[in-house]
Structure formats: C-alpha cells, structure tokens
Amino acid sequence: MANPLRAEVVRLYKNLLYLGRDYPKGGEYFRDRLRAAFSKNKAESDPQAIRDMISRGEFVSRELEALYYLRKYRAMKKRYYEE
C-alpha cells in the first residue's frame, strides 16, 4: 500500500530542489544536502512524524524564499541609493 503523504513529500522535494538553484553556496551543494536529508528519513512510516517533517520542510522553503527576496531587495537598493 502506498503512503497517502507520498505525493506531498514529492511536491515538497521538487519545490525545495527548484528553490535550491539560487542557493548562495551553489545548487549542487544544496541538492546534495537535500538528497541526504530526504534519504535519511525515507524509512519513516509514522504519519504524524512525516507530517512534522513536511511542516519543517515547508518552513525551510519559506525561509529560502525570504532569503532570495532580501538578496534581490538589497541588490536593487544598491543600484538606486547610495549608502
């Protein structure tokens, strides 16, 4: 029987993989870390533990988006304003 949360986990993985392309240390570094994190927990079968990990992954996703927006904001600010 397939886990009903599998689709959500795959969606999270793809989203994080997409966000990792612009990671400051490089896309390959992020991809390797992401793959290791998901591989470490692939044997988990408790639905509540999986939901907790999904919520943690979504938090990381939001933090990455904030990091990228802040970086873009700072770049725009540098272009138009002298400090």
Secondary structure, DSSP 8 states (H G I E B T S, - for coil): ---TTHHHHHHHHHHHHHHGGG-TT-HHHHHHHHHHHHHHTTT---HHHHHHHHHHHHHHHHHHHHHHHHHHHHHHHHHH---
